[in-house]
Amino acid sequence: MLIGKVVGSVVATRKDAKLGGAKLLVVQVFDQQNKPKDQYVVAIDAVEAGVGDMVLYATGSSARQTDRTEGKPCDAVIMAVVDSWDLGGKNVYEKWA
């Protein structure tokens, strides 16, 4: 699993039929210290995430193992919205702060 922040969405009216109904979100990759990287990924949203949410996402074959992505041609899926995380006993992120 990887961590990132939803920063936008992608709309594609012409796409493979297996992607019909899939919500596509742009995720900026973050490091473990909650610092943004200059990397982005487009992911299928499996958990109703939204812009501004910190999320956990998976890539590669793991991305096709959720109920919403099984059998779909995708390489990234958002599978959790992060409420908080800590590193070495130090709080790194708090959703409601």
C-alpha positions as CSV (number, residue, x, y, z in Angstrom):
1,M,0.0,0.0,0.0
2,L,1.0,3.6,-0.7
3,I,-0.2,6.9,0.7
4,G,-1.2,10.0,-1.1
5,K,-3.7,12.9,-1.3
6,V,-6.5,13.2,-3.8
7,V,-5.9,16.4,-5.7
8,G,-8.3,16.1,-8.6
9,S,-10.4,14.0,-10.9
10,V,-10.4,12.7,-14.4
11,V,-13.5,12.5,-16.7
12,A,-13.3,10.2,-19.7
13,T,-16.6,9.8,-21.6
14,R,-15.0,7.4,-24.1
15,K,-13.4,4.5,-22.3
16,D,-13.3,0.7,-22.1
17,A,-16.7,-0.7,-21.2
18,K,-15.2,-2.4,-18.1
19,L,-14.5,1.1,-16.7
20,G,-18.1,2.2,-17.0
21,G,-19.2,3.8,-13.7
22,A,-15.7,4.0,-12.3
23,K,-14.8,7.3,-10.6
24,L,-11.2,8.2,-11.5
25,L,-9.2,10.4,-9.1
26,V,-5.8,12.0,-9.4
27,V,-3.6,11.1,-6.3
28,Q,-0.4,13.0,-5.5
29,V,2.1,10.6,-3.9
30,F,3.3,11.5,-0.4
31,D,6.2,10.1,1.6
32,Q,5.9,8.6,5.2
33,Q,6.6,12.1,6.7
34,N,3.5,13.5,5.0
35,K,5.6,15.4,2.4
36,P,4.3,15.6,-1.1
37,K,6.3,14.2,-4.0
38,D,6.3,15.4,-7.5
39,Q,4.5,12.2,-8.6
40,Y,0.9,11.5,-9.5
41,V,-1.3,8.5,-10.3
42,V,-4.8,8.2,-11.6
43,A,-6.7,5.6,-9.5
44,I,-10.2,4.1,-9.5
45,D,-12.0,5.1,-6.3
46,A,-13.3,2.1,-4.4
47,V,-14.3,3.9,-1.2
48,E,-16.0,7.2,-2.1
49,A,-12.9,9.4,-1.4
50,G,-12.9,13.1,-2.4
51,V,-10.5,15.9,-3.2
52,G,-8.4,16.7,-0.2
53,D,-8.6,13.3,1.4
54,M,-5.4,11.4,2.3
55,V,-5.8,7.9,1.0
56,L,-4.2,4.5,0.9
57,Y,-3.9,3.1,-2.6
58,A,-2.5,0.1,-4.3
59,T,-0.9,-0.3,-7.7
60,G,-0.2,-3.2,-10.1
61,S,-2.0,-6.5,-9.8
62,S,-3.1,-5.6,-6.2
63,A,-5.2,-2.8,-7.7
64,R,-7.5,-5.4,-9.3
65,Q,-8.4,-7.1,-6.0
66,T,-11.2,-4.9,-4.7
67,D,-14.9,-5.5,-5.4
68,R,-15.0,-2.5,-7.7
69,T,-11.9,-3.3,-9.7
70,E,-11.9,-7.0,-10.1
71,G,-11.5,-7.9,-13.8
72,K,-11.1,-4.2,-14.8
73,P,-8.2,-2.8,-16.7
74,C,-6.7,-0.6,-13.9
75,D,-3.3,-0.2,-12.4
76,A,-4.2,1.8,-9.3
77,V,-7.1,1.8,-6.8
78,I,-8.0,3.9,-3.7
79,M,-9.0,1.4,-1.0
80,A,-9.0,3.5,2.2
81,V,-9.4,7.1,3.4
82,V,-6.8,7.8,6.1
83,D,-8.0,9.3,9.5
84,S,-4.6,9.5,11.1
85,W,-1.1,8.0,11.1
86,D,1.9,8.1,13.3
87,L,5.6,7.3,12.8
88,G,7.8,6.3,15.7
89,G,5.2,7.5,18.2
90,K,4.9,10.9,16.5
91,N,1.6,12.0,15.0
92,V,2.3,12.7,11.3
93,Y,-1.3,13.3,10.1
94,E,-4.7,13.9,11.7
95,K,-7.7,14.3,9.4
96,W,-9.8,16.3,11.8
97,A,-7.0,18.6,13.0
